[in-house]
Amino acid sequence: MKPTHTPLWIVVMMKELTEALRDRRTLGMLLMLTLLYPALIGFILHNMIERGTRTEKAGIELAVIGAAQAPNLVTQLREKNVNVSERGPMQDAEIQALLREKKVVGVLRLAPEFADYYAAVRPAPIELWFDSSLAKREQQLEVEDILREYGGSIAGARLEAHGVSAAVLSPLRLERYDTGGAGSSSRIGAMLGMFFMPVFLFGLSMAIDSTAGERERRSLEVLMAQPMRARDLVVGKWLAASALAAIGLTLELIVAHGVLSLLPLEEIGMSWRLGLPMLAVVAVAALPLCLFVGAVQVAMAMNSKTFKEAQASAGIVSILPLLPLVIVPMLDLGTQPWMYAVPVLSNQTMLQSLASSQALGALPYLLTCLLPLLLAAAAVAFAARRMKSEQYVMGI
């Protein structure tokens, strides 16, 4: 019986992974990125939920000049949880100075002739002063809504007094039906894309150190002197970098799943309906992306003359696939079939669709895996040819 020999590329891969996992800096970077992005997304979404669910009327501070002329208006403001502080007559400069103190959302000034105009059924003059540079736009709009509601109630009462139904003021009745689903917003799509950004960082250090780094340390010559093909050496280093990226991404998605499952995303029109089985599908579908990233980083590092040059070139190339994650959500294009053919963007689109319980056919999965694998094969072939060059190995 012939003894079985482990393929040389597996030996190289295990050697690179063992050395990488023994490095505390590599482990620290892996742990930091695994926790950093889910925590950042969770923090952003938590703040969005806090802003979206709190009553914007609560805590509204409004100064009212001439409040005695409209006691019903003041009562309605207070019923809407607006804190009304009555003020005496104030000049324009004094109102501006008050607003600059940022203690009130706005100043409501009733003209001296307000009561006379109101009694004569004429438009009563009322002024709303506010500072648009303050970050209180929602509260300012809330005050305006209360004033419109107050004006509508007065108009309705006057019509009723003359025997006319207040319904004549509302010739239309608008009913809204949202069919977009809780996860249709592009906001969460842009955030979910951030989960795939660390893929370019998990294995970057090892990809550069095992190629350009070993060449500068002259340890690559020792490896090349071993009875193995250049392709086996390249494939081993490529798969080691890709494996580190896959491990980091899987752990990151698990942490993100735990964070997003705890947040009440429905409060802001979002959802996270992804179970662990579908999360595993997303992780498996992202394996071609990890292989593509590892191959490109190894190829770029091998094409560099120095370690620092490898860091710069691999970093720049890694940024390019991230551009669609920023540009496409800004265009608000919705989900298009071609998106599944673009690396990184395809994984973001798939995760967004599955998170909102949308059914996907076989084509999105095929497109998500096809192009990254083809690009990875091309990059590995280039790196293997580069490794055969004595000029590269000797650093000439």
Backbone torsions as a table, in degrees:
resi	resn	phi	psi	omega
1	MET	NA	125.4	-177.6
2	LYS	-75.6	136.3	177.3
3	PRO	-69.3	142.5	178.7
4	THR	-87.9	137.0	-179.8
5	HIS	-110.7	136.7	177.0
6	THR	-70.5	132.2	177.5
7	PRO	-54.7	142.7	-175.1
8	LEU	-64.4	-32.9	-179.1
9	TRP	-67.2	-28.5	175.2
10	ILE	-69.9	-39.3	178.6
11	VAL	-61.3	-44.7	179.5
12	VAL	-64.0	-42.6	-179.5
13	MET	-62.0	-46.0	-179.7
14	MET	-65.3	-35.6	178.5
15	LYS	-64.2	-45.4	-179.4
16	GLU	-66.9	-41.6	179.5
17	LEU	-65.0	-40.7	179.9
18	THR	-62.8	-44.5	179.5
19	GLU	-66.0	-37.8	-179.3
20	ALA	-68.0	-42.3	-178.0
21	LEU	-74.0	-15.6	174.9
22	ARG	-82.2	-17.2	-178.4
23	ASP	-81.5	118.9	-178.4
24	ARG	-65.2	-32.3	178.7
25	ARG	-66.6	-39.8	177.9
26	THR	-65.0	-44.3	178.7
27	LEU	-64.8	-39.9	178.5
28	GLY	-63.9	-42.2	177.3
29	MET	-64.0	-41.6	179.0
30	LEU	-61.9	-45.4	-179.7
31	LEU	-66.6	-41.5	-178.0
32	MET	-64.0	-46.7	-179.6
33	LEU	-68.4	-33.6	179.3
34	THR	-63.7	-36.5	-178.1
35	LEU	-94.0	-28.3	-171.3
36	LEU	-66.0	-51.2	-174.2
37	TYR	-67.7	-46.2	175.4
38	PRO	-60.0	-38.9	178.5
39	ALA	-65.5	-38.9	179.3
40	LEU	-65.5	-45.1	178.2
41	ILE	-63.5	-43.1	178.6
42	GLY	-61.7	-39.6	178.8
43	PHE	-64.9	-44.4	-179.6
44	ILE	-63.4	-46.4	-178.9
45	LEU	-66.6	-36.1	178.2
46	HIS	-62.2	-42.1	177.7
47	ASN	-66.4	-37.0	177.3
48	MET	-63.8	-40.7	179.1
49	ILE	-66.4	-41.1	178.7
50	GLU	-60.7	-44.4	179.7
51	ARG	-70.0	-33.9	-176.0
52	GLY	-79.2	-24.7	-174.5
53	THR	-102.4	-20.3	-179.5
54	ARG	-74.7	150.3	179.1
55	THR	-73.3	113.7	-177.2
56	GLU	-65.3	-22.3	-179.5
57	LYS	-76.3	-22.7	-178.2
58	ALA	-68.9	132.1	177.6
59	GLY	83.1	9.0	178.1
60	ILE	-75.8	120.7	178.4
61	GLU	-101.4	120.9	-176.4
62	LEU	-130.9	126.6	175.4
63	ALA	-92.8	133.7	-177.5
64	VAL	-122.5	122.8	176.9
65	ILE	-101.4	126.1	-177.3
66	GLY	79.3	34.2	-176.3
67	ALA	-64.7	-26.2	-177.5
68	ALA	-64.4	-19.8	-179.1
69	GLN	-79.6	-16.5	-178.4
70	ALA	-138.8	69.1	-178.4
71	PRO	-62.8	-33.7	179.4
72	ASN	-65.8	-37.7	177.5
73	LEU	-64.4	-44.1	179.1
74	VAL	-61.9	-41.3	178.9
75	THR	-62.0	-42.9	-179.7
76	GLN	-66.1	-37.6	176.8
77	LEU	-61.6	-43.6	-179.5
78	ARG	-69.0	-33.1	175.8
79	GLU	-65.5	-25.4	177.9
80	LYS	-90.6	18.6	177.0
81	ASN	65.8	31.1	173.6
82	VAL	-97.1	126.7	179.5
83	ASN	-82.7	105.4	-176.1
84	VAL	-94.4	125.8	173.5
85	SER	-114.6	115.4	-177.4
86	GLU	-77.9	134.6	-178.6
87	ARG	-124.2	156.2	174.1
88	GLY	-79.3	-177.2	179.6
89	PRO	-56.5	137.3	-179.4
90	MET	-136.5	142.0	175.7
91	GLN	-80.8	166.7	-178.1
92	ASP	-57.9	-42.5	-179.3
93	ALA	-63.8	-36.6	178.9
94	GLU	-67.8	-37.2	177.9
95	ILE	-65.2	-42.7	179.2
96	GLN	-63.5	-38.9	177.8
97	ALA	-65.4	-38.4	178.0
98	LEU	-63.9	-41.6	179.9
99	LEU	-67.1	-33.7	179.2
100	ARG	-66.2	-22.2	177.2
101	GLU	-72.2	-14.7	175.8
102	LYS	60.9	27.1	177.8
103	LYS	-94.3	-18.2	179.6
104	VAL	-126.6	151.4	177.0
105	VAL	-71.4	-37.8	-178.2
106	GLY	-165.3	174.9	177.9
107	VAL	-125.3	123.6	178.7
108	LEU	-102.8	116.4	-177.7
109	ARG	-115.6	121.7	176.6
110	LEU	-95.8	126.3	-178.6
111	ALA	-63.9	154.8	-180.0
112	PRO	-58.5	-28.4	-179.3
113	GLU	-89.7	11.6	-177.1
114	PHE	-57.6	-50.0	-176.4
115	ALA	-63.8	-39.8	179.9
116	ASP	-65.8	-43.7	178.5
117	TYR	-63.8	-39.9	-179.0
118	TYR	-64.0	-42.4	-179.7
119	ALA	-68.2	-30.7	-179.6
120	ALA	-87.1	9.2	179.9
121	VAL	55.6	44.3	174.3
122	ARG	-116.5	155.3	178.9
123	PRO	-56.2	113.5	-177.3
124	ALA	-79.9	128.4	-177.9
125	PRO	-71.5	132.2	178.6
126	ILE	-146.0	138.7	-176.0
127	GLU	-118.5	137.3	174.7
128	LEU	-117.9	113.0	179.6
129	TRP	-101.2	135.5	177.4
130	PHE	-154.9	164.2	178.9
131	ASP	-110.1	109.0	-176.3
132	SER	-68.9	-13.5	179.7
133	SER	-78.4	-13.3	178.6
134	LEU	-78.1	149.5	-179.2
135	ALA	-85.1	54.5	-179.3
136	LYS	-133.0	36.0	-175.5
137	ARG	-62.5	-38.9	-178.6
138	GLU	-64.9	-38.7	179.3
139	GLN	-69.8	-35.5	176.4
140	GLN	-64.0	-42.7	178.0
141	LEU	-65.0	-33.6	178.9
142	GLU	-64.4	-41.5	178.0
143	VAL	-63.3	-41.9	178.4
144	GLU	-62.8	-38.5	177.6
145	ASP	-63.4	-39.6	178.6
146	ILE	-64.3	-40.9	178.8
147	LEU	-64.8	-41.0	177.8
148	ARG	-64.9	-40.6	178.8
149	GLU	-63.8	-39.6	178.2
150	TYR	-64.6	-44.2	178.0
151	GLY	-63.3	-38.3	178.0
152	GLY	-65.5	-38.0	179.2
153	SER	-67.3	-36.8	177.3
154	ILE	-65.3	-44.8	179.6
155	ALA	-61.7	-40.6	178.6
156	GLY	-64.4	-40.7	179.7
157	ALA	-65.7	-37.6	179.4
158	ARG	-68.0	-38.6	177.8
159	LEU	-65.4	-42.0	178.9
160	GLU	-61.2	-37.7	179.7
161	ALA	-64.8	-25.8	178.9
162	HIS	-98.9	13.3	176.8
163	GLY	77.1	19.2	178.5
164	VAL	-110.7	133.2	-179.2
165	SER	-67.3	139.6	178.6
166	ALA	-67.7	-10.6	-179.7
167	ALA	-65.8	-19.5	-179.8
168	VAL	-66.9	-18.4	177.7
169	LEU	-79.3	-12.7	-178.7
170	SER	-125.8	77.2	-178.5
171	PRO	-69.5	-17.8	-179.9
172	LEU	-121.4	147.4	173.0
173	ARG	-123.0	104.9	-175.5
174	LEU	-88.8	126.2	175.4
175	GLU	-118.0	128.5	-176.1
176	ARG	-104.2	135.4	176.2
177	TYR	-129.5	114.0	-178.6
178	ASP	-95.2	113.9	179.2
179	THR	-103.2	7.8	-176.1
180	GLY	-75.3	-18.1	-177.9
181	GLY	83.3	160.3	-175.5
182	ALA	-69.1	-25.3	-176.7
183	GLY	-102.3	14.4	-174.6
184	SER	-77.8	-14.5	-177.4
185	SER	-66.5	139.8	179.0
186	SER	-75.9	-9.3	-179.0
187	ARG	-63.6	-45.5	-178.9
188	ILE	-72.3	-26.0	177.3
189	GLY	-62.7	-43.4	178.2
190	ALA	-64.8	-35.6	-179.7
191	MET	-72.7	-39.6	179.2
192	LEU	-64.4	-29.9	177.4
193	GLY	-63.1	-24.8	179.3
194	MET	-65.5	-22.9	179.8
195	PHE	-66.1	-21.7	-177.6
196	PHE	-96.7	-5.7	178.4
197	MET	-65.4	-41.0	-179.0
198	PRO	-66.1	-11.8	177.8
199	VAL	-56.2	-32.6	-178.9
200	PHE	-79.8	-4.6	-177.8
201	LEU	-113.3	-25.6	-175.4
202	PHE	-58.6	-46.9	-175.8
203	GLY	-107.1	6.9	-175.4
204	LEU	-63.3	-46.8	-177.5
205	SER	-61.8	-43.7	-179.0
206	MET	-69.1	-38.4	179.8
207	ALA	-61.5	-40.1	-179.2
208	ILE	-76.2	-42.3	-176.8
209	ASP	-67.4	-33.8	-177.8
210	SER	-81.3	-4.4	179.6
211	THR	-121.1	-79.4	-179.5
212	ALA	-64.4	-35.5	179.3
213	GLY	-66.2	-45.7	179.4
214	GLU	-66.7	-31.6	178.5
215	ARG	-68.1	-41.0	177.7
216	GLU	-66.6	-33.3	179.0
217	ARG	-83.0	-2.6	-179.8
218	ARG	66.7	14.4	176.5
219	SER	-83.2	-15.7	178.7
220	LEU	-69.5	-30.2	177.9
221	GLU	-64.3	-36.5	179.1
222	VAL	-64.8	-42.3	178.6
223	LEU	-64.7	-40.7	-179.2
224	MET	-68.3	-22.5	178.3
225	ALA	-76.5	-12.3	179.4
226	GLN	-75.9	154.9	-179.3
227	PRO	-74.8	73.8	177.7
228	MET	-145.8	155.0	178.8
229	ARG	-78.1	154.3	177.5
230	ALA	-61.9	-33.8	179.4
231	ARG	-63.9	-40.8	178.7
232	ASP	-61.9	-40.1	-179.5
233	LEU	-65.8	-43.8	-179.9
234	VAL	-66.9	-44.1	-179.0
235	VAL	-62.5	-39.3	178.6
236	GLY	-63.3	-44.8	178.7
237	LYS	-67.8	-38.7	178.5
238	TRP	-62.1	-49.0	-177.8
239	LEU	-68.1	-31.1	177.5
240	ALA	-65.5	-46.9	178.0
241	ALA	-63.9	-39.6	179.6
242	SER	-67.6	-38.3	179.6
243	ALA	-64.4	-39.9	178.6
244	LEU	-65.0	-38.8	176.7
245	ALA	-65.4	-40.6	-180.0
246	ALA	-66.8	-40.8	178.6
247	ILE	-63.1	-46.6	-179.7
248	GLY	-63.1	-42.0	-179.5
249	LEU	-66.2	-41.5	179.7
250	THR	-62.7	-46.4	178.6
251	LEU	-62.9	-39.0	-179.8
252	GLU	-64.8	-41.8	179.3
253	LEU	-65.7	-35.5	177.8
254	ILE	-65.7	-44.7	178.0
255	VAL	-64.2	-42.1	179.1
256	ALA	-62.9	-38.5	177.9
257	HIS	-60.8	-42.8	178.5
258	GLY	-65.0	-38.5	-179.3
259	VAL	-69.5	-49.4	-175.9
260	LEU	-69.2	-28.6	179.2
261	SER	-68.5	-24.1	-178.7
262	LEU	-86.1	-14.7	-176.1
263	LEU	-91.6	137.4	176.0
264	PRO	-78.9	73.0	-174.5
265	LEU	-65.7	-22.3	-179.9
266	GLU	-61.8	-22.5	-179.3
267	GLU	-66.3	-21.9	-179.4
268	ILE	-120.3	25.9	174.7
269	GLY	74.3	24.7	178.2
270	MET	-121.6	175.0	177.7
271	SER	-156.7	155.9	172.8
272	TRP	-135.8	90.8	-175.2
273	ARG	-107.3	26.9	-175.8
274	LEU	-91.8	120.9	175.7
275	GLY	-88.3	173.4	-179.2
276	LEU	-61.9	-37.6	176.9
277	PRO	-61.0	-44.8	179.5
278	MET	-71.2	-29.3	175.7
279	LEU	-64.9	-37.2	175.7
280	ALA	-64.9	-35.9	176.6
281	VAL	-62.8	-42.4	178.5
282	VAL	-62.2	-42.5	-179.8
283	ALA	-64.7	-41.2	178.6
284	VAL	-66.5	-41.2	179.0
285	ALA	-66.1	-20.2	179.3
286	ALA	-87.7	-6.1	179.1
287	LEU	-60.3	-44.1	175.7
288	PRO	-58.4	-34.0	176.5
289	LEU	-64.0	-43.2	178.2
290	CYS	-62.9	-40.2	177.7
291	LEU	-65.2	-39.4	178.4
292	PHE	-64.8	-45.7	-178.9
293	VAL	-63.4	-46.3	179.4
294	GLY	-61.1	-40.6	-179.3
295	ALA	-66.6	-43.5	-179.1
296	VAL	-65.5	-41.5	-178.9
297	GLN	-67.2	-40.5	177.3
298	VAL	-65.6	-43.1	-179.6
299	ALA	-64.3	-43.0	179.7
300	MET	-67.1	-37.1	178.7
301	ALA	-66.9	-37.6	179.3
302	MET	-71.7	-23.5	180.0
303	ASN	-87.3	2.3	-178.9
304	SER	-100.8	150.8	-177.4
305	LYS	-85.7	-28.9	-178.4
306	THR	-131.5	168.0	179.4
307	PHE	-64.8	-43.1	-179.8
308	LYS	-66.0	-38.4	177.3
309	GLU	-64.2	-37.7	177.8
310	ALA	-63.9	-40.4	177.3
311	GLN	-61.6	-44.0	-178.0
312	ALA	-68.1	-47.6	-176.7
313	SER	-68.0	-43.4	179.2
314	ALA	-65.9	-35.4	178.4
315	GLY	-66.4	-41.4	-179.8
316	ILE	-66.9	-44.5	-179.9
317	VAL	-63.9	-33.1	-179.4
318	SER	-69.5	-25.2	-178.7
319	ILE	-75.6	-32.5	-173.9
320	LEU	-56.9	-46.0	179.6
321	PRO	-66.5	-13.6	-179.5
322	LEU	-83.3	-14.3	-177.8
323	LEU	-60.2	-42.2	177.9
324	PRO	-60.0	-28.6	179.1
325	LEU	-64.4	-27.0	-179.4
326	VAL	-92.3	-40.3	-172.7
327	ILE	-77.6	-46.4	-173.7
328	VAL	-61.7	-46.5	177.6
329	PRO	-61.4	-29.6	178.8
330	MET	-70.0	-30.1	179.8
331	LEU	-78.7	-16.5	178.2
332	ASP	53.3	54.3	-177.3
333	LEU	-86.2	-11.5	-172.8
334	GLY	76.9	-172.8	-180.0
335	THR	-88.3	119.7	179.3
336	GLN	-116.5	147.5	-179.1
337	PRO	-58.5	-35.0	-177.0
338	TRP	-66.3	-19.1	-179.7
339	MET	-64.6	-27.7	-179.6
340	TYR	-74.6	-8.7	179.7
341	ALA	-97.4	-2.8	-179.1
342	VAL	-101.3	120.3	179.4
343	PRO	-54.4	145.7	-178.9
344	VAL	73.0	-53.5	176.7
345	LEU	-61.2	-35.9	178.7
346	SER	-64.2	-40.0	179.0
347	ASN	-68.3	-38.3	176.7
348	GLN	-63.4	-45.8	-178.9
349	THR	-63.3	-41.5	179.0
350	MET	-64.0	-45.4	-179.5
351	LEU	-63.3	-40.0	179.3
352	GLN	-65.1	-41.4	-179.6
353	SER	-66.7	-45.2	-178.9
354	LEU	-69.2	-33.0	179.2
355	ALA	-65.8	-25.5	178.5
356	SER	-101.6	18.3	174.6
357	SER	64.2	30.6	175.7
358	GLN	-86.0	137.3	-179.9
359	ALA	-80.5	134.6	179.0
360	LEU	-115.5	139.7	176.1
361	GLY	-82.7	-168.4	-178.5
362	ALA	-76.1	-28.5	-175.7
363	LEU	-61.8	-45.6	178.0
364	PRO	-57.7	-40.8	179.0
365	TYR	-65.3	-40.1	-179.5
366	LEU	-65.2	-45.6	-179.8
367	LEU	-66.1	-36.2	-179.8
368	THR	-63.5	-33.6	-176.5
369	CYS	-92.3	-27.8	-168.5
370	LEU	-68.0	-58.7	-174.6
371	LEU	-63.2	-44.0	177.3
372	PRO	-59.2	-37.8	179.1
373	LEU	-66.9	-40.8	178.6
374	LEU	-64.4	-43.2	178.6
375	LEU	-67.1	-36.7	177.8
376	ALA	-64.3	-42.3	179.3
377	ALA	-63.0	-40.6	178.9
378	ALA	-65.2	-41.5	-179.9
379	ALA	-66.7	-39.4	178.8
380	VAL	-66.4	-40.5	178.0
381	ALA	-62.5	-40.9	177.5
382	PHE	-64.2	-43.6	-178.9
383	ALA	-65.9	-38.1	179.0
384	ALA	-65.1	-40.5	177.1
385	ARG	-66.1	-36.0	178.0
386	ARG	-67.4	-37.5	-178.7
387	MET	-66.5	-27.9	179.3
388	LYS	-72.8	-14.1	-177.0
389	SER	-79.1	125.0	176.6
390	GLU	-66.6	-30.8	178.7
391	GLN	-62.0	-38.4	179.1
392	TYR	-68.7	-49.0	-175.5
393	VAL	-62.4	-38.8	-178.6
394	MET	-84.6	-6.2	178.3
395	GLY	70.9	31.8	-179.2
396	ILE	-85.7	NA	NA
